[in-house]
C-alpha cells in the first residue's frame, strides 16, 4: 500500500518495534509524528527518517506533555490518519513483592499513556482514521512473575473496546495487537530464550498489515506469537 499523503503518529517510536514500523511507513510515503520518551530517542528517529518526520520527546503519562505534542504535531500536519501506541514498560515482580510505585509506573505507561494519546487523537483525526494499541499475549496467559504487567495489558484491550464504541460513529477504528515475546531492548539483561522470540520487524509487519485493511472492517484484536516456543 502507498502511504503517501497519510499522516501517522507513533509513540515509543525509537524502540525496537516503533523504529521498525516508522522506517517501513516512511519508506512507503507516510509522514511520521514520532513520540519518544527521551530526547536522544527523538533525535535518533528524526535522523533516521529525515524531513518526512516530526519528532519530540514526550512523557505520555503526563496530559500536559501529550497536549503539547499534539499542538506541535498539527503545525506540521493538520489532521492524522493513524495513531499507533507502542510506548510500553514491563517491571517483573510478584504481587507480594510489588511496591506501589512499581504498580503506578507500569499502569501509567501501558494504560494511561494509551488513554491520553487516544483521547486527544480524536480531535485531530481524519474520517476514516485508526488507533492501534499495544497489548500482549501476557493479557491472555498470565505470568506469575509479572502480574501487574499482565493486568495492564488486559486493561489496554478493554480500553480499545471502549474507544471503538465511542469513536466508531466518527469513522475511527480501534484495534489491539497482542504479540508474544519479541527480541527487543525491552528485555534488558533478563535471561530469556531468544530463539523463541519474534523480531521487531515481525510485529511491525503485522501492524502495517492492519493499517492497510479496508476502513469499513473493524478488527478488534489480533493475538500472535513465535511458533518456536511450541517446538521445545
Secondary structure in CASP SS format (residue, H / E / C, confidence):
PFRMAT SS
TARGET T0000
AUTHOR 0000-0000-0000
METHOD secondary structure of the structure
MODEL  1
X C 1.00
X C 1.00
X C 1.00
X C 1.00
X C 1.00
X C 1.00
X E 1.00
X E 1.00
X E 1.00
X E 1.00
X E 1.00
X C 1.00
X C 1.00
X C 1.00
X C 1.00
X H 1.00
X H 1.00
X H 1.00
X H 1.00
X H 1.00
X H 1.00
X H 1.00
X H 1.00
X H 1.00
X H 1.00
X H 1.00
X H 1.00
X C 1.00
X C 1.00
X C 1.00
X E 1.00
X E 1.00
X E 1.00
X E 1.00
X E 1.00
X E 1.00
X C 1.00
X C 1.00
X H 1.00
X H 1.00
X H 1.00
X H 1.00
X H 1.00
X H 1.00
X H 1.00
X H 1.00
X H 1.00
X H 1.00
X H 1.00
X H 1.00
X H 1.00
X H 1.00
X E 1.00
X E 1.00
X E 1.00
X E 1.00
X E 1.00
X C 1.00
X C 1.00
X C 1.00
X C 1.00
X C 1.00
X H 1.00
X H 1.00
X H 1.00
X H 1.00
X H 1.00
X H 1.00
X H 1.00
X H 1.00
X H 1.00
X H 1.00
X H 1.00
X C 1.00
X C 1.00
X C 1.00
X C 1.00
X C 1.00
X C 1.00
X E 1.00
X E 1.00
X E 1.00
X E 1.00
X E 1.00
X E 1.00
X C 1.00
X C 1.00
X C 1.00
X C 1.00
X C 1.00
X C 1.00
X C 1.00
X E 1.00
X C 1.00
X H 1.00
X H 1.00
X H 1.00
X C 1.00
X C 1.00
X H 1.00
X H 1.00
X H 1.00
X H 1.00
X H 1.00
X H 1.00
X H 1.00
X H 1.00
X H 1.00
X H 1.00
X H 1.00
X H 1.00
X H 1.00
X H 1.00
X H 1.00
X H 1.00
X H 1.00
X H 1.00
X H 1.00
X H 1.00
X H 1.00
X H 1.00
X H 1.00
X H 1.00
X H 1.00
X E 1.00
X E 1.00
X E 1.00
X E 1.00
X E 1.00
X E 1.00
X E 1.00
X E 1.00
X E 1.00
X E 1.00
X C 1.00
X C 1.00
X H 1.00
X H 1.00
X H 1.00
X C 1.00
X C 1.00
X C 1.00
X C 1.00
X C 1.00
X C 1.00
X E 1.00
X H 1.00
X H 1.00
X H 1.00
X H 1.00
X H 1.00
X H 1.00
X H 1.00
X H 1.00
X H 1.00
X H 1.00
X H 1.00
X H 1.00
X H 1.00
X H 1.00
X H 1.00
X H 1.00
X H 1.00
X H 1.00
X H 1.00
X H 1.00
X H 1.00
X H 1.00
X H 1.00
X H 1.00
X C 1.00
X E 1.00
X E 1.00
X E 1.00
X E 1.00
X E 1.00
X E 1.00
X E 1.00
X E 1.00
X C 1.00
X C 1.00
X E 1.00
X C 1.00
X C 1.00
X H 1.00
X H 1.00
X H 1.00
X C 1.00
X C 1.00
X C 1.00
X C 1.00
X C 1.00
X C 1.00
X H 1.00
X H 1.00
X H 1.00
X C 1.00
X E 1.00
X C 1.00
X H 1.00
X H 1.00
X H 1.00
X H 1.00
X H 1.00
X H 1.00
X H 1.00
X H 1.00
X H 1.00
X H 1.00
X H 1.00
X H 1.00
X C 1.00
X C 1.00
X C 1.00
X C 1.00
X C 1.00
X C 1.00
X C 1.00
X C 1.00
X C 1.00
X E 1.00
X E 1.00
X E 1.00
X E 1.00
X C 1.00
X C 1.00
X H 1.00
X H 1.00
X H 1.00
X H 1.00
X H 1.00
X C 1.00
END
